[in-house]
Amino acid sequence: MSDKTMSIPDHLDELRMRILWSGAAILIVTAVAFFFSDPILKLLLLPSGGLQLKAFSLMDGFLIKWRIALYTGIVGAFPVWAYHVYQYISPSLYDNERKAIFSPLIAAFILFVLGALFGYYLLWGMIRVLIELFPVEVQYLPAADDYISFVIFFILACGLAFQLPTVLIILVRLRIVSATILRKQRRIAYFILFAFAEIITPVSDPIVAPLTVMVPLIVLYEISIFAALRIEAGRRKKGLETDAPTQVF
């Protein structure tokens, strides 16, 4: 923990400064993405197999571009605002806690990108299945706002799901959980992952589609256990192992 103490006004000034820098980074990336919103929209439309989206409001054109740009800005500016969040909370952490959080944050962005790409890949089959579910008596009119909301939600959900190793490794490094706990709670973890996969895959097949999402999450969970074992082995080698963490599940 840092020896330097700050008054409440100093903390508020620093918080304001870091919010301004983070907001500026998001705004800049959002502004750039706004001018590239048409190519981004074409990219989001590729998994649909050639759907022609329809708008039903005069403001939809602007709002669609703004939504695409804003989400791109938040994700694209992640290194900046994550750095400022870390710098703001780091003085209140001990040295080992800072080290436990910093390195996984670096990997978090890479994992998010991989998860987003995985979600984008799944959309190619999922959208076609959803369209085929419409009865012949029903004419599907693909609203632009609904389609973009669904696609962005699914891609972001997959990106966030791939943060599982980041979260678990931070908890292991902070000694909140251990590899033993993670192994003992496998069945509960697998059930939670399957329930999550069921929620984000809105297709009629309740087994195959969720399993497609669940399998890579299980792989990431097992990788987290392996990483936890390596972390704990490193502690024992350095003679830094203390009491086992309290079981929180």
Residue pairs with C-beta under 8 A, 6 or more apart in sequence:
1 91
1 92
1 93
1 94
2 90
2 91
2 92
4 91
6 14
6 91
14 88
15 88
18 84
18 85
18 87
18 88
19 84
21 80
21 84
22 77
22 80
22 81
22 84
22 85
25 77
25 80
25 81
26 73
26 74
26 77
26 80
26 81
27 73
28 73
28 77
29 72
29 73
29 76
29 77
30 69
30 70
30 72
30 73
30 74
31 69
31 73
33 40
33 68
33 69
33 72
33 73
33 76
34 65
34 66
34 69
37 64
37 65
37 68
37 69
38 65
40 68
40 72
41 64
41 65
41 68
41 148
44 68
44 148
44 151
44 152
45 51
45 53
46 124
47 120
47 123
47 124
47 126
47 127
47 151
48 127
48 131
48 142
48 147
49 127
49 128
51 127
51 131
51 142
51 147
52 142
53 142
53 143
53 144
53 147
53 148
54 141
54 142
54 143
54 144
55 61
55 64
55 143
55 144
55 145
56 143
57 63
60 144
60 145
63 145
64 144
64 145
64 148
67 148
67 149
67 152
68 148
68 152
71 152
71 156
75 112
75 116
75 159
78 108
78 109
78 112
79 109
82 105
82 108
82 109
86 101
86 102
86 105
90 98
93 101
96 173
97 174
99 173
100 170
100 173
100 174
101 170
101 173
104 165
104 166
104 169
104 170
104 173
105 166
107 165
107 166
108 163
108 166
111 159
111 162
111 163
111 165
111 166
112 159
112 160
112 162
112 163
113 159
114 162
115 158
115 159
115 160
115 161
115 162
115 163
116 155
116 156
116 158
116 159
118 158
118 162
118 216
119 154
119 155
119 156
119 157
119 158
119 159
120 155
122 154
122 158
122 201
122 212
122 213
123 151
123 154
123 155
126 154
126 201
126 203
126 209
129 203
129 204
129 205
129 209
130 202
130 203
131 140
133 203
133 204
134 140
153 200
154 200
157 200
158 200
158 213
161 196
161 200
161 213
161 217
162 216
162 217
162 220
164 217
164 220
164 221
164 224
165 220
165 221
165 223
165 224
165 227
168 177
168 182
168 221
168 224
168 227
168 228
169 224
169 227
169 228
169 231
171 177
172 178
172 179
172 182
172 224
172 227
172 228
172 231
172 232
173 231
175 242
175 245
176 245
176 246
176 248
177 228
177 245
177 248
177 249
178 228
178 232
178 244
178 245
179 225
179 228
179 229
179 232
180 244
181 245
181 247
181 248
181 249
182 189
182 221
182 224
182 225
182 228
183 225
185 249
186 221
188 249
189 221
190 214
190 218
190 221
193 214
193 217
193 218
193 221
194 210
194 211
194 214
196 213
196 214
196 217
197 209
197 210
197 211
197 212
197 213
197 214
197 217
198 206
198 210
200 213
201 209
201 210
201 212
201 213
203 209
232 241
235 241
